[in-house]
Amino acid sequence: MTASHRLNGEKEVLRAFYDEWAQGYVDTAFGEKYVGHWVCAKLLDVVAHALVKSGRPHSARILDAGCGTGLVGEQLAGIGYGEIDGVDLSAGMVEQARKTNAYSQLTADVDLNVRNPAIADDRYDLVVCCGVFIDGHVAVTALDELLRVARSSGYLIVSTRQSYLDHEPFVEYVERLAEDGKVRVVMRIERGNYINVDTADYWVLEKTT
């Protein structure tokens, strides 16, 4: 999986890389003991039961932002969540995600670095973004797009690989968002299990505007 981290973040380069890798992605991930999808799904479940104010956590509307082949969605569907949409840049990855039957709606050609008019403002109770804030993929400002599509008092569940945190100002960006009253940091798990060669931080952020 480390080959993907040498990409330059350009949309067409990323799309072509993941379209080609789509069919073999899951085998590669599990071969490297990837567990990020499992951690994010379990964390979302905890957040939904503790914090979703409807009292019906499994009815929460969820966006899997950067859904890839559907690993997170499959985990969530397996524990009872049924209102899951997925978006990804790569059509090849989305086609693999479709095979999981976990998603209500799947959309390809979605670049999280820019505003996506196809996704309405304030739409989702929970937005999960797992395995996306890694080297060569999205800028820290992609958080703005995740916040845009989350409803007020909704939650983001985000993983940030350690190698990304080492040289990208993600922590500082979250701190600035918090200072501006846009988010509340509910939880940060530092250096959690992610993959055999690296750890990740896991974040729960509440949208406060």
C-alpha positions as CSV (number, residue, x, y, z in Angstrom):
1,M,0.0,0.0,0.0
2,T,3.0,2.3,0.5
3,A,3.3,2.8,-3.3
4,S,0.1,4.9,-3.2
5,H,1.8,7.3,-0.7
6,R,4.3,8.4,-3.4
7,L,1.5,9.9,-5.5
8,N,1.4,13.7,-5.8
9,G,-2.3,14.3,-5.0
10,E,-3.3,15.2,-8.5
11,K,-6.8,14.0,-9.3
12,E,-6.1,12.1,-12.6
13,V,-3.0,10.4,-11.2
14,L,-4.9,9.2,-8.1
15,R,-7.9,8.1,-10.2
16,A,-5.8,6.0,-12.6
17,F,-3.8,4.4,-9.8
18,Y,-6.9,3.3,-7.9
19,D,-8.8,2.2,-10.9
20,E,-6.0,-0.2,-11.8
21,W,-5.6,-1.4,-8.1
22,A,-9.3,-1.8,-7.4
23,Q,-9.6,-5.6,-7.8
24,G,-6.5,-6.4,-5.8
25,Y,-6.8,-3.7,-3.1
26,V,-8.5,-5.8,-0.4
27,D,-6.0,-8.6,-0.7
28,T,-3.1,-6.1,-0.5
29,A,-4.7,-4.4,2.5
30,F,-5.3,-7.5,4.5
31,G,-1.9,-8.9,3.6
32,E,-0.4,-5.9,5.3
33,K,-2.7,-6.4,8.4
34,Y,-4.8,-3.3,7.7
35,V,-7.3,-2.7,10.5
36,G,-8.2,1.0,10.0
37,H,-11.6,0.2,8.5
38,W,-12.5,-1.9,11.5
39,V,-11.4,0.7,14.0
40,C,-13.3,3.5,12.2
41,A,-16.5,1.4,12.0
42,K,-16.4,0.5,15.7
43,L,-15.7,4.1,16.6
44,L,-18.6,5.3,14.6
45,D,-20.8,2.7,16.3
46,V,-19.8,4.0,19.7
47,V,-20.4,7.6,18.7
48,A,-23.8,6.8,17.2
49,H,-25.0,5.0,20.3
50,A,-23.6,7.7,22.7
51,L,-24.2,10.9,20.8
52,V,-26.7,10.7,18.0
53,K,-29.7,12.5,19.4
54,S,-32.5,10.8,17.6
55,G,-32.4,7.8,19.9
56,R,-32.2,5.5,16.9
57,P,-28.5,5.2,16.1
58,H,-28.9,2.6,13.4
59,S,-31.1,5.0,11.4
60,A,-28.4,7.6,11.3
61,R,-27.6,8.9,7.8
62,I,-23.9,8.1,7.1
63,L,-21.5,9.2,4.4
64,D,-18.4,7.1,3.8
65,A,-16.1,9.7,2.3
66,G,-13.4,8.0,0.3
67,C,-15.2,4.7,0.5
68,G,-12.7,2.8,-1.6
69,T,-13.8,-0.9,-2.1
70,G,-16.3,-0.6,0.7
71,L,-14.5,-2.0,3.7
72,V,-15.9,0.5,6.2
73,G,-19.4,0.3,4.7
74,E,-19.4,-3.5,4.9
75,Q,-18.4,-3.4,8.6
76,L,-21.2,-0.9,9.3
77,A,-23.8,-2.8,7.4
78,G,-22.8,-5.9,9.3
79,I,-23.7,-4.3,12.6
80,G,-27.1,-2.9,11.5
81,Y,-26.5,0.4,9.7
82,G,-28.6,0.8,6.6
83,E,-28.5,4.4,5.5
84,I,-24.9,4.6,4.1
85,D,-23.8,6.5,1.1
86,G,-20.3,6.2,-0.3
87,V,-18.2,8.5,-2.5
88,D,-14.8,8.0,-4.0
89,L,-12.6,9.5,-6.7
90,S,-12.1,6.1,-8.4
91,A,-14.9,4.5,-10.4
92,G,-13.1,1.2,-10.2
93,M,-13.1,1.3,-6.4
94,V,-16.8,2.2,-6.3
95,E,-17.6,-0.8,-8.5
96,Q,-15.9,-3.0,-5.9
97,A,-17.8,-1.2,-3.1
98,R,-21.1,-1.9,-5.0
99,K,-20.5,-5.6,-4.6
100,T,-20.7,-5.4,-0.8
101,N,-24.4,-4.4,-1.0
102,A,-23.7,-2.2,2.0
103,Y,-24.5,1.2,0.4
104,S,-27.8,3.0,-0.4
105,Q,-26.0,5.2,-2.9
106,L,-22.5,5.2,-4.4
107,T,-20.9,8.1,-6.4
108,A,-17.6,8.1,-8.2
109,D,-15.5,11.0,-9.4
110,V,-15.8,12.8,-6.1
111,D,-12.6,14.8,-5.2
112,L,-12.7,15.6,-1.5
113,N,-10.2,18.4,-2.1
114,V,-12.9,20.5,-3.7
115,R,-16.6,21.3,-3.1
116,N,-18.8,18.7,-4.6
117,P,-22.2,20.2,-5.6
118,A,-23.7,16.8,-6.0
119,I,-23.6,16.4,-2.2
120,A,-26.0,18.7,-0.3
121,D,-25.0,20.8,2.6
122,D,-25.8,19.6,6.1
123,R,-27.0,16.2,4.9
124,Y,-25.3,13.5,7.1
125,D,-25.5,12.7,10.8
126,L,-22.1,11.0,10.6
127,V,-19.3,11.3,8.1
128,V,-16.5,8.7,8.2
129,C,-13.3,9.2,6.3
130,C,-10.9,6.3,6.7
131,G,-7.6,5.8,4.9
132,V,-7.9,9.1,3.1
133,F,-5.7,11.5,5.1
134,I,-2.5,9.7,3.9
135,D,0.6,10.9,2.0
136,G,-0.1,12.0,-1.6
137,H,-3.9,12.1,-1.4
138,V,-5.8,15.0,0.2
139,A,-4.9,18.2,1.8
140,V,-5.9,19.1,5.4
141,T,-8.5,21.5,3.9
142,A,-10.5,18.4,2.8
143,L,-11.9,18.7,6.4
144,D,-13.9,21.7,5.2
145,E,-15.8,19.5,2.7
146,L,-16.5,16.9,5.3
147,L,-17.9,19.5,7.6
148,R,-20.0,21.1,4.8
149,V,-21.9,17.8,4.2
150,A,-22.3,17.0,7.9
151,R,-25.4,18.4,9.6
152,S,-25.1,20.8,12.5
153,S,-24.2,18.8,15.6
154,G,-23.2,15.9,13.4
155,Y,-19.9,14.1,13.8
156,L,-16.8,13.3,11.7
157,I,-14.9,10.1,12.3
158,V,-11.5,10.5,10.7
159,S,-8.3,8.5,10.5
160,T,-4.9,10.2,10.0
161,R,-1.9,8.0,9.2
162,Q,1.1,8.9,11.3
163,S,3.3,9.4,8.3
164,Y,0.8,12.1,7.1
165,L,0.7,13.8,10.5
166,D,4.5,13.9,10.5
167,H,4.6,16.6,7.8
168,E,1.1,17.9,7.2
169,P,-0.5,20.5,9.5
170,F,-3.6,18.5,10.3
171,V,-3.4,19.0,14.0
172,E,-2.9,22.7,13.6
173,Y,-5.9,22.9,11.2
174,V,-8.2,21.1,13.6
175,E,-7.0,23.5,16.4
176,R,-7.8,26.4,14.2
177,L,-11.3,25.1,13.4
178,A,-11.9,24.6,17.1
179,E,-10.7,28.1,17.9
180,D,-13.1,29.4,15.2
181,G,-16.0,27.6,16.8
182,K,-16.5,25.3,13.9
183,V,-15.7,21.9,15.6
184,R,-15.3,20.4,19.0
185,V,-12.8,17.7,19.4
186,V,-14.7,14.9,21.1
187,M,-12.0,12.3,21.0
188,R,-8.5,11.7,19.7
189,I,-6.9,8.3,19.8
190,E,-3.2,8.7,19.2
191,R,-1.0,6.1,17.5
192,G,-3.8,3.5,17.3
193,N,-3.5,0.3,15.3
194,Y,-3.7,0.9,11.6
195,I,-1.4,-1.2,9.4
196,N,1.7,-3.4,10.1
197,V,4.2,-0.6,9.2
198,D,2.5,2.4,10.7
199,T,0.0,3.7,13.2
200,A,-2.8,6.3,12.9
201,D,-4.6,8.8,15.0
202,Y,-8.4,8.5,15.1
203,W,-10.5,11.6,15.6
204,V,-14.1,12.3,16.5
205,L,-15.1,15.9,15.7
206,E,-18.5,17.5,16.3
207,K,-19.6,20.1,13.9
208,T,-20.7,23.0,16.0
209,T,-21.9,25.5,13.5
